[in-house]
Amino acid sequence: MTTWAAVVIAGVGCYLLKLGGMSVPARVLDRPLVARVADLIPVALLSALVAVQVLAEGQALVADARLAGLGAAVLLLALRAPFLVVVFGSALVAALVRLV
């Protein structure tokens, strides 16, 4: 399978998934449980993406400077720091850990 075939198949799949989501009746979407789950899905997906990017290198789990940077970001977010302070602070911590 060529790369372009994979891209086209993925694009068609995404379109069909979107079309399927739009065809769900409104009475199903108005249920409280469905609304709660729909609100939590993006958080779960983003958390999984962050975990994979921070803790994985190939097929192995690693704990390196990225984990320290994530820890610094979590701490700064808990302290209600502005977004740019969180980004630069976590980058600084990760850089210092790599330097050491």
C-alpha positions as a Python dict, from the first residue, in 0.01 Angstrom:
ca = {
    (1, 'M'): (0, 0, 0),
    (2, 'T'): (140, 336, -95),
    (3, 'T'): (143, 636, 131),
    (4, 'W'): (-117, 815, -80),
    (5, 'A'): (-354, 521, -60),
    (6, 'A'): (-322, 525, 320),
    (7, 'V'): (-389, 900, 326),
    (8, 'V'): (-698, 863, 106),
    (9, 'I'): (-831, 570, 312),
    (10, 'A'): (-776, 765, 635),
    (11, 'G'): (-949, 1070, 487),
    (12, 'V'): (-1250, 869, 375),
    (13, 'G'): (-1264, 701, 715),
    (14, 'C'): (-1259, 1035, 894),
    (15, 'Y'): (-1532, 1169, 667),
    (16, 'L'): (-1752, 864, 731),
    (17, 'L'): (-1694, 892, 1105),
    (18, 'K'): (-1795, 1258, 1096),
    (19, 'L'): (-2100, 1174, 885),
    (20, 'G'): (-2197, 900, 1131),
    (21, 'G'): (-2169, 1143, 1423),
    (22, 'M'): (-2389, 1398, 1247),
    (23, 'S'): (-2657, 1138, 1179),
    (24, 'V'): (-2708, 1054, 1549),
    (25, 'P'): (-3059, 1164, 1654),
    (26, 'A'): (-3083, 1467, 1883),
    (27, 'R'): (-3277, 1268, 2146),
    (28, 'V'): (-2969, 1050, 2197),
    (29, 'L'): (-2736, 1348, 2231),
    (30, 'D'): (-2965, 1521, 2483),
    (31, 'R'): (-2917, 1249, 2744),
    (32, 'P'): (-2710, 1365, 3046),
    (33, 'L'): (-2479, 1062, 3039),
    (34, 'V'): (-2398, 1111, 2671),
    (35, 'A'): (-2327, 1482, 2732),
    (36, 'R'): (-2093, 1400, 3025),
    (37, 'V'): (-1905, 1138, 2827),
    (38, 'A'): (-1878, 1369, 2525),
    (39, 'D'): (-1730, 1640, 2747),
    (40, 'L'): (-1467, 1403, 2887),
    (41, 'I'): (-1352, 1236, 2564),
    (42, 'P'): (-1126, 1525, 2449),
    (43, 'V'): (-961, 1539, 2793),
    (44, 'A'): (-894, 1164, 2788),
    (45, 'L'): (-755, 1173, 2433),
    (46, 'L'): (-528, 1469, 2507),
    (47, 'S'): (-407, 1306, 2828),
    (48, 'A'): (-325, 986, 2641),
    (49, 'L'): (-137, 1182, 2375),
    (50, 'V'): (66, 1368, 2638),
    (51, 'A'): (145, 1043, 2821),
    (52, 'V'): (267, 874, 2504),
    (53, 'Q'): (478, 1173, 2399),
    (54, 'V'): (634, 1213, 2745),
    (55, 'L'): (684, 854, 2856),
    (56, 'A'): (753, 660, 2537),
    (57, 'E'): (1056, 626, 2318),
    (58, 'G'): (997, 366, 2051),
    (59, 'Q'): (858, 61, 2230),
    (60, 'A'): (1014, 146, 2569),
    (61, 'L'): (896, 351, 2864),
    (62, 'V'): (1142, 621, 2967),
    (63, 'A'): (1161, 879, 3242),
    (64, 'D'): (1378, 1166, 3125),
    (65, 'A'): (1374, 1545, 3103),
    (66, 'R'): (1033, 1544, 2937),
    (67, 'L'): (880, 1399, 3251),
    (68, 'A'): (1042, 1669, 3463),
    (69, 'G'): (908, 1934, 3224),
    (70, 'L'): (559, 1785, 3248),
    (71, 'G'): (586, 1787, 3627),
    (72, 'A'): (685, 2152, 3621),
    (73, 'A'): (392, 2231, 3390),
    (74, 'V'): (149, 2054, 3623),
    (75, 'L'): (288, 2243, 3922),
    (76, 'L'): (267, 2578, 3742),
    (77, 'L'): (-87, 2505, 3629),
    (78, 'A'): (-184, 2415, 3986),
    (79, 'L'): (-44, 2753, 4093),
    (80, 'R'): (-264, 2920, 3825),
    (81, 'A'): (35, 3058, 3633),
    (82, 'P'): (-33, 3222, 3295),
    (83, 'F'): (-3, 2995, 2992),
    (84, 'L'): (324, 3144, 2865),
    (85, 'V'): (480, 3105, 3209),
    (86, 'V'): (376, 2739, 3208),
    (87, 'V'): (524, 2679, 2862),
    (88, 'F'): (852, 2859, 2923),
    (89, 'G'): (884, 2728, 3279),
    (90, 'S'): (840, 2366, 3176),
    (91, 'A'): (1080, 2413, 2882),
    (92, 'L'): (1336, 2566, 3118),
    (93, 'V'): (1305, 2279, 3366),
    (94, 'A'): (1339, 2020, 3088),
    (95, 'A'): (1644, 2202, 2948),
    (96, 'L'): (1809, 2222, 3291),
    (97, 'V'): (1749, 1851, 3353),
    (98, 'R'): (1902, 1767, 3015),
    (99, 'L'): (2198, 1991, 3096),
    (100, 'V'): (2260, 1805, 3421),
}
